[in-house]
Amino acid sequence: MRNLHVVSVFAENFTVGWELPLNVFMTTIVATLKDTCKPLVFSNEVQASVALQQSLFIGVASNGEYNVSFQGCAVGAGDVSCTDFAYLRVRTMAGAPLQIQVKDKTSSTAAVSWTAPSGNHLDITKFMATAYQVGTNEKFVCEAKGRGKCGSHCTLSGLKGGSLYSVTARSCFLDKLTNHSVCGDESVEQFFKTEVTFLDLSLVFIMIAVLVIMIVPIILATIYGLHPKSD
């Protein structure tokens, strides 16, 4: 087998791929969760004409580290021989936080809280909430750092008063295989609207007044032009 790689990885499933030598007619792929004795087995009969293969593992544990071993069987010298080729390590994503709530809203800030996802949280290093202003490309991010379930809320700042936002949260962990921070799937989004302050209302009134000042002379000039004063 060649080119062993991870095709995709999520909280509840992952897919691995490889290139298959033409003389191999069957592969057995086994994924074992680290520090457990409960393997997930995926056996796949393949055709010699198909060189690129993939295996999908579903029902895996979120935020788990799996050892994936590859075994291939081939016909040679009149008998069948099976050999362990190689293995991969796969880290599944952390599950998405649950029960997103937005409280203590002002014209520029909002406190976001959530419940940590079920499962093992020892490797979760932070949670991240992202708010998107509806109808624009602007987004605002806050983080809650802490191990396990410690980080359960953070405060978004820099928001615009009287604006509609959608907010989601994600779990992030340090991938020990790559030593990089990886964030999992986004939670179900929640919508909220920031408060309107007296200053915001004042700005609206000022804009209306400016428009009136600009438009009224134009209207009067138009009326005067249509009905010129008689001598």
C-alpha positions in Angstrom: 0.0 0.0 0.0 1.1 3.5 -0.8 0.1 7.1 -0.1 -1.7 6.4 3.2 -3.6 9.5 4.2 -6.6 11.0 5.9 -9.2 12.1 3.4 -11.6 13.9 5.9 -12.1 14.0 9.6 -15.0 15.2 11.7 -16.4 14.7 15.3 -18.3 11.5 14.5 -16.6 10.0 11.5 -13.4 10.0 9.4 -12.2 8.7 6.1 -8.8 7.3 5.2 -7.4 6.6 1.8 -4.6 4.7 0.1 -3.3 3.4 -3.2 -3.7 -0.3 -3.7 -1.2 -2.6 -5.4 -2.8 -4.6 -8.2 -2.1 -8.0 -6.8 -4.0 -7.3 -3.5 -7.7 -8.4 -3.7 -8.8 -7.7 -0.1 -8.0 -5.2 2.5 -8.9 -5.1 6.2 -8.8 -1.7 7.9 -8.9 -1.6 11.7 -9.3 1.6 13.8 -8.6 1.3 17.5 -9.3 4.1 20.0 -6.1 4.8 22.0 -6.0 3.3 25.5 -9.0 1.0 24.8 -9.6 -2.5 23.5 -12.6 -1.8 21.3 -11.6 -1.7 17.6 -13.7 -0.7 14.7 -13.2 -3.0 11.7 -13.8 -2.1 8.1 -13.2 -4.9 5.7 -13.3 -4.1 2.0 -13.1 -6.4 -1.0 -11.6 -4.5 -3.9 -11.2 -4.9 -7.6 -7.8 -5.1 -9.1 -8.7 -2.3 -11.6 -9.4 0.1 -8.7 -6.2 1.7 -7.4 -7.5 4.4 -5.2 -9.4 3.2 -2.1 -11.2 4.8 0.8 -12.7 3.6 4.0 -15.3 5.5 6.1 -15.4 5.0 9.8 -18.7 6.1 11.5 -19.8 6.2 15.1 -16.3 7.1 16.3 -15.7 9.0 19.5 -15.3 12.8 19.2 -11.9 14.2 20.3 -10.4 10.7 20.2 -7.1 9.5 18.9 -7.3 6.4 16.7 -4.6 4.0 15.5 -5.6 2.8 12.0 -3.9 -0.4 10.7 -4.0 -1.7 7.2 -3.8 -5.3 6.2 -3.8 -6.6 2.6 -4.3 -10.1 1.2 -2.9 -11.2 -2.1 -2.6 -14.4 -4.1 1.0 -15.6 -4.7 2.5 -19.1 -5.5 -0.9 -20.7 -5.4 -1.9 -19.6 -1.9 -3.3 -16.5 -0.1 -1.1 -14.5 2.2 -2.1 -11.5 4.3 0.3 -8.9 5.5 0.1 -5.8 7.8 1.2 -3.0 5.6 1.3 0.2 7.8 -0.8 2.3 10.1 -2.0 5.9 10.5 -2.9 7.9 13.5 -6.2 9.9 13.3 -7.4 12.5 15.7 -11.2 13.1 15.5 -12.6 16.6 16.0 -14.0 17.7 19.2 -17.8 17.8 19.3 -19.7 21.1 18.9 -20.8 22.9 22.1 -24.4 22.7 23.0 -27.2 25.1 24.2 -25.7 28.4 23.0 -27.1 31.4 24.8 -26.6 35.1 24.5 -27.1 37.3 27.6 -26.2 40.8 28.9 -26.4 42.5 25.5 -25.4 46.1 25.0 -25.0 48.2 21.9 -21.5 46.9 21.4 -21.1 43.7 23.5 -22.8 40.4 24.1 -22.0 37.6 26.6 -22.1 34.1 24.9 -22.4 30.9 27.0 -22.6 27.2 26.1 -22.5 23.7 27.4 -19.4 21.6 26.6 -20.0 18.6 24.3 -20.4 15.1 25.7 -17.4 12.9 25.9 -13.7 13.2 26.9 -12.7 16.9 27.3 -9.2 16.5 28.8 -7.5 17.7 25.5 -9.8 20.6 24.8 -7.7 23.8 25.3 -10.3 26.5 24.4 -13.7 27.3 23.1 -14.3 29.9 20.4 -17.5 31.9 19.7 -17.9 33.7 16.4 -20.7 36.2 15.6 -21.5 37.2 12.0 -23.3 40.4 11.3 -26.3 39.5 9.1 -26.2 41.0 5.7 -22.4 41.8 5.9 -19.1 40.1 5.8 -18.1 41.3 9.3 -17.4 38.8 12.0 -16.4 39.1 15.7 -14.6 36.4 17.7 -14.1 35.7 21.4 -12.3 32.8 23.2 -12.6 31.0 26.5 -9.4 29.3 27.4 -9.3 26.5 29.8 -9.0 22.7 30.0 -12.0 20.5 30.1 -15.4 22.2 30.8 -13.8 25.2 32.4 -14.3 27.5 29.5 -18.0 28.0 29.2 -18.5 31.6 28.2 -16.9 34.7 26.6 -17.9 38.2 25.7 -18.1 39.5 22.1 -17.0 43.2 21.7 -16.9 45.8 19.0 -20.5 45.0 17.9 -22.7 47.6 16.2 -25.8 48.9 18.0 -29.2 47.8 16.7 -27.7 45.1 14.4 -28.7 41.5 13.9 -26.1 38.8 14.5 -25.8 35.0 14.2 -23.4 33.3 16.7 -21.9 29.8 16.8 -19.3 28.1 19.1 -16.6 25.6 18.5 -14.4 23.3 20.6 -10.6 23.5 20.0 -7.8 21.2 21.1 -4.1 20.7 20.6 -3.5 18.0 18.0 -0.5 16.1 19.5 0.3 14.6 16.2 0.9 17.9 14.5 1.3 20.2 17.5 -1.3 22.6 16.0 -4.5 23.9 17.4 -7.5 22.3 15.6 -11.2 23.5 16.0 -14.1 21.1 15.5 -17.6 21.6 14.0 -19.6 24.7 14.6 -22.6 24.5 16.9 -26.2 25.3 15.8 -26.4 29.1 15.3 -28.3 31.4 17.5 -29.5 34.9 16.5 -29.5 38.0 18.6 -29.8 41.8 18.2 -27.7 44.4 20.0 -29.3 47.2 22.0 -29.9 50.7 20.6 -28.4 53.5 22.7 -29.4 57.2 22.9 -26.3 58.0 20.9 -27.4 55.7 18.1 -30.9 57.4 18.0 -29.3 60.8 18.1 -27.2 59.9 15.0 -30.3 58.7 13.2 -32.1 62.0 14.0 -29.1 64.0 12.9 -29.0 62.1 9.6 -32.7 62.7 9.0 -32.3 66.4 9.8 -29.4 66.7 7.3 -31.5 65.0 4.6 -34.4 67.4 5.3 -32.1 70.4 5.1 -30.7 69.2 1.8 -34.0 68.1 0.2 -36.3 71.0 1.3 -34.4 73.7 -0.8 -34.5 71.4 -3.8 -38.3 70.9 -3.4 -38.9 74.6 -3.0 -36.7 75.4 -6.0 -38.6 72.9 -8.1 -42.0 74.4 -7.0 -40.8 77.9 -7.7 -39.5 76.9 -11.1 -42.9 75.4 -12.0 -44.8 78.4 -10.7 -42.7 81.6 -11.3 -43.8 84.7 -9.4 -45.9 87.1 -11.5 -44.7 90.7 -11.9 
